[in-house]
C-alpha cells in the first residue's frame, strides 16, 4: 500500500503570505493612526483657537480693569473735591409762573439743579411747569396751597389742611409728593402772630413730629424787599451772602413779578461756578437750616 505524500508549500510562498499580511496590518494601523493624528490635530487647532480667544478676552478684561480703575480714581477725586467744595442750594418760592419756565430754561442751559417751593396753582399751564420741574431733575417742596397768611396761619388745622391740599394736587399732577416744606415767611415769621399767637412754635414742633423737614435760608437775594428789585442788588446780595459759607441756602422767588430775579440768575450762576461752588437740591436728607427749632 503506497503512502500519501503531504503537500508542503514552498518557503517563499509562506514568506510572501506573511509579508502580505504584515503589509495589510501595517496599512490598517497606519490608517487608524492617521485618523487619530488628524483628530489630535483638529483638537490641537481648536485648543489653540480657544486659547487665543481666552487671551484676547483676558486682554480686553485687563484694559477694562485699567479703565475702571482710572474711573474709580477720578470718582474718588471728585467725591473728595465735592466733600470740600462749597455748596449752594438755589431755592425759588411762590411759583409756578411764567418766570419759573424762564428760570428752568436758564438752569438747563448751565446744567444746574435747584429747589422750587411751590404753591397751589391749578390749570394746564401750572401743571405743565410742575411736571417739568420734576422731569428736569429738580426738587420740589410745599409752600402751602394759598400762601395767604390770614388763611394758613389762622390755626394749626388750617395750615395742615392747606399743606395737604397742595401736596394732593402736586401728586395728582406729577406722581410725586412734596416731601419738604418751607413756611411762608419762614419758620420765625411774626406776621402769623396777627392771626394766631404762638402758632409757629406749635407748627414747627408738629412738623418734626410728622417727620416733615422744613427749610429756611441763610442767604437772601432781597428780591422780595420790593415788588421789582434792582437786578444788581439781587446779584450783589447773593454773591456777598454766600461768601465765606461752606453751605448756602439761597432764598429767591419765581412768581410773576420777579423778572429781575430771572435777569440776575445767569450772572449769579456764572460767578459762583467760576469760584468753584457746586449746586445741589434740597431733600429730606439734607441738613436743614431752620430759624425756629
Secondary structure, 3 states (H helix, E strand, C coil): CCCCCCCCCCHHHHHHHHHHHHHHHHHHHHHHHHHHHHHHHHHHHHHHHHHHHHHHHHHHHHHHHHHHHHHHHHHHHHHHHHHHCCEEEEEEECCCCHHHHHHHHHHHHHCCCCEEEECCCCCHHHHHHHHHHHHCCCEEEECCCCCCHHHHCCCHHHHHHHHHHHHHHHHHHHCCCCCEECCCCCCCCCHHHHCCCCHHHHHHHHHHHHCCEECCCCEECCCCCCCCCCHHHHHHHHHHHHCCCCEEEEEEECCCCCHHHHHHHHHHHHHHHHCCCEECCCCCCCCCCCCCC
